[in-house]
Amino acid sequence: MSDEASPTNSASPAPPKKKRLGLSTQILIALAGGLACGLFFGEYCAGLKFVGDVFIGLLQMTVLPYITVAMVANIGRLSFAQGKSLFLKGAVVLLLLWGIALLAITTTALAFPEMETGSFFSTTTLEEPTRPDLVVLFVPFNVFNALGQDVVPAVVVFCIFMGLALMGMEGKEPLLDFLDVISQALMRVNGYVVKLTPIGVFAMLASTAGTLTVEEFGRIQGYLIAYTLLVGVLTFWVFPSLVAAVTSFTYREILSASKTALITAFATGKDLIVLPMLIESSKELFNNSQRMKAENDVAETTVDVLYPLAYPFPHAGKLMGLLFIPFAAWFLGKPLGPVDYPVFLGAGLLSYFGGPIVATPFLLELAQLPSDMMQLFLVSGIYCGRLGDLLGVMHLMTFTLITTAAVTGLLRIRIGALVRGLSVTAALALVCIVGTRDYLARTFEDASQK
């Protein structure tokens, strides 16, 4: 019998490849390492703030250019026939969802109790507060100056007008293709910077944890508690119950159709990757609806258009980051007054077209709060960002289902369901706000001794 081995047996097994840690795992390790480093070495970690500032700057450098070209291309690609119905009905639904989110933020800010706190001296306290120039803020009289100064609301207004102008032009395809290439290049650059996130997170958390007092660290929980309750109520009650009240879908069907996308977005921290899931689940909802059988083709086409079109606009999950500004003002003993909210919310809504990395420093300056609070926002954002993606998924599904029902003529407002939904929402809001306010007041009753 031949001792000759078969080729399969003679080949030595390939050494197993080492599995690389995913980016999310690396970030979690950096988060734990930065926290441990800051707590152990304390003030010695203060110098790492420089690394964190560099990382923030690198993240910011592509955001405004990307938003500019992406918004112009997405709006300009539509024809007047396509845009008229979608824009009118979609705009109403989007404004409704934005209004709900901004109202929820304003209401949630009531959860931060009044308290007497000490404050650190700053020369800015001797200066007369200046009111923002609304013309400069919202009117792009010099778009290049707005881009250079990071005046995001003016840049957004400019992009909307440019997109609308392109909608009626012939021969726009080469320009739109060029803008698409620029958008892809900017996203690649951003992808390179994102790979540095573990380093940036480690540096920022180590610096913040090393210089944060025990009392200040404890007060962050006020933001985390309020944020978690706010996102939970909007995601699992307000938005799905709104869809159920104006369409033929039930509350249970909406949650069932969205659960896979919700879990995936929360686990990965990336709501973009769940768009195919949302499109398929939304189409399935319409296909399974008896009332929609005559309108299936129109509904499927509308769903295909609405999700990509709505994604560049700030969803409710992103807007939840606005809650940090009232929290930061309360944290520093300078709570926002009622007259501050209209400008803050209006500027915040448009600023969030550029994302929280660009919007938050701008809004901190607008509210005359220290820019160092940005470090605290980024640290808390590691947790809050995933919750924001969770709400963002439900926002996109709510927007698409309601707008598609309106375009196909099957929107049906049921007053009884709306009244029940509003009643339960009011009860939940009252319990959450009063409970959080009472807990924070008891937890920080000695804050005046700071």
Secondary structure as the mmCIF struct_conf table of DSSP 4:
data_model
#
loop_
_struct_conf.conf_type_id
_struct_conf.id
_struct_conf.beg_label_comp_id
_struct_conf.beg_label_asym_id
_struct_conf.beg_label_seq_id
_struct_conf.end_label_comp_id
_struct_conf.end_label_asym_id
_struct_conf.end_label_seq_id
HELX_LH_PP_P HELX_LH_PP_P1 GLU A 4 SER A 6
HELX_RH_AL_P HELX_RH_AL_P1 PRO A 7 SER A 10
BEND BEND1 ALA A 11 ALA A 11
HELX_LH_PP_P HELX_LH_PP_P2 SER A 12 GLY A 22
HELX_RH_AL_P HELX_RH_AL_P2 LEU A 23 PHE A 41
HELX_RH_3T_P HELX_RH_3T_P1 GLY A 42 LEU A 48
HELX_RH_AL_P HELX_RH_AL_P3 LYS A 49 GLN A 60
TURN_TY1_P TURN_TY1_P1 MET A 61 THR A 62
HELX_RH_AL_P HELX_RH_AL_P4 VAL A 63 GLY A 76
TURN_TY1_P TURN_TY1_P2 ARG A 77 ARG A 77
BEND BEND2 LEU A 78 LEU A 78
HELX_RH_AL_P HELX_RH_AL_P5 PHE A 80 THR A 108
HELX_RH_3T_P HELX_RH_3T_P2 ALA A 109 ALA A 111
BEND BEND3 PHE A 112 PHE A 112
HELX_RH_3T_P HELX_RH_3T_P3 THR A 123 LEU A 126
BEND BEND4 GLU A 127 GLU A 127
HELX_LH_PP_P HELX_LH_PP_P3 GLU A 128 PRO A 132
HELX_RH_AL_P HELX_RH_AL_P6 LEU A 134 PHE A 138
TURN_TY1_P TURN_TY1_P3 PHE A 141 ASN A 142
HELX_RH_AL_P HELX_RH_AL_P7 VAL A 143 GLY A 148
TURN_TY1_P TURN_TY1_P4 GLN A 149 ASP A 150
HELX_RH_AL_P HELX_RH_AL_P8 VAL A 152 MET A 167
TURN_TY1_P TURN_TY1_P5 GLY A 168 GLY A 168
BEND BEND5 GLU A 170 GLY A 171
HELX_RH_AL_P HELX_RH_AL_P9 GLU A 173 VAL A 194
TURN_TY1_P TURN_TY1_P6 LYS A 195 LEU A 196
HELX_RH_AL_P HELX_RH_AL_P10 THR A 197 THR A 211
HELX_RH_AL_P HELX_RH_AL_P11 VAL A 214 VAL A 233
HELX_RH_PI_P HELX_RH_PI_P1 LEU A 234 VAL A 238
HELX_RH_AL_P HELX_RH_AL_P12 PHE A 239 VAL A 246
BEND BEND6 THR A 247 SER A 248
HELX_RH_AL_P HELX_RH_AL_P13 TYR A 251 THR A 268
BEND BEND7 GLY A 269 GLY A 269
BEND BEND8 ASP A 271 ASP A 271
HELX_RH_3T_P HELX_RH_3T_P4 LEU A 272 VAL A 274
HELX_RH_AL_P HELX_RH_AL_P14 LEU A 275 ASN A 288
HELX_RH_3T_P HELX_RH_3T_P5 GLN A 290 GLU A 295
HELX_RH_AL_P HELX_RH_AL_P15 ASN A 296 ALA A 310
TURN_TY1_P TURN_TY1_P7 TYR A 311 PRO A 312
BEND BEND9 PHE A 313 PHE A 313
HELX_LH_PP_P HELX_LH_PP_P4 PRO A 314 HIS A 315
HELX_RH_AL_P HELX_RH_AL_P16 ALA A 316 LEU A 319
HELX_RH_3T_P HELX_RH_3T_P6 MET A 320 LEU A 323
HELX_RH_AL_P HELX_RH_AL_P17 PHE A 324 PHE A 331
TURN_TY1_P TURN_TY1_P8 LEU A 332 GLY A 333
HELX_LH_PP_P HELX_LH_PP_P5 PRO A 335 GLY A 337
HELX_RH_3T_P HELX_RH_3T_P7 PRO A 338 ASP A 340
HELX_RH_AL_P HELX_RH_AL_P18 TYR A 341 SER A 351
HELX_RH_3T_P HELX_RH_3T_P8 TYR A 352 GLY A 354
HELX_RH_AL_P HELX_RH_AL_P19 PRO A 356 LEU A 366
TURN_TY1_P TURN_TY1_P9 ALA A 367 GLN A 368
TURN_TY1_P TURN_TY1_P10 SER A 371 ASP A 372
HELX_RH_AL_P HELX_RH_AL_P20 MET A 373 VAL A 407
TURN_TY1_P TURN_TY1_P11 THR A 408 GLY A 409
HELX_RH_AL_P HELX_RH_AL_P21 ILE A 415 THR A 443
TURN_TY1_P TURN_TY1_P12 PHE A 444 ASP A 446
HELX_RH_3T_P HELX_RH_3T_P9 ALA A 447 GLN A 449
#
